[in-house]
Amino acid sequence: MVTIPTGDTLQTFDSYPGAQELVQTLVAHGVRAQSLSIVGSDVAVVERVLATVGYGRTALSSALSGSWLGVLAGLVFVVISPTDLVTPIVGGLLIGAGVGMVVGMALFSSSRGLKRRYRSSQQIIAQKYRVMVEPTDSDSAKKALKDHAAHDGD
């Protein structure tokens, strides 16, 4: 079962790479990696809209998907009848692209009001990231931080 780690907070960061850098530093100075955790708080799901989806993008995407299936069918024909290598593959590519485009456009048109009309990506982002250490390794982690600071970050 996954639980939120307990222990001492060594430092808090506004960005995940900063927390990763501290963990890397601590591990390089001999702190057990298993005793360290990065805990994000005030988590939010951010969805960034990348582009709209219309008939053009749908046609292209469907044609590409269909062409892969067509090439696969063409390769099957080449294995069955190896006398001609190029024609079945090129024919399968073109026919697959055409059939894929028609099917994709039909599905896109029939789902007009049911689907969203944009592409997006989702990320889970935290406002703050705490680097935590288990109580058993707290002293060695704090010593490693002091050693690191005394050597100007080396």
KATARA-V278850 format. One record per helix or strand of 2 or more residues. SS is the DSSP state (H for helix, E for strand). FROM is the first residue (numbers start at 1). LEN is the number of residues. If there is no record, write none. Layout:
BEGIN
SS;FROM;LEN  SS;FROM;LEN
END
This chain:
BEGIN
E;8;6  H;16;13  H;33;3  E;36;17  H;55;26  H;86;25  E;118;16  H;135;16
END
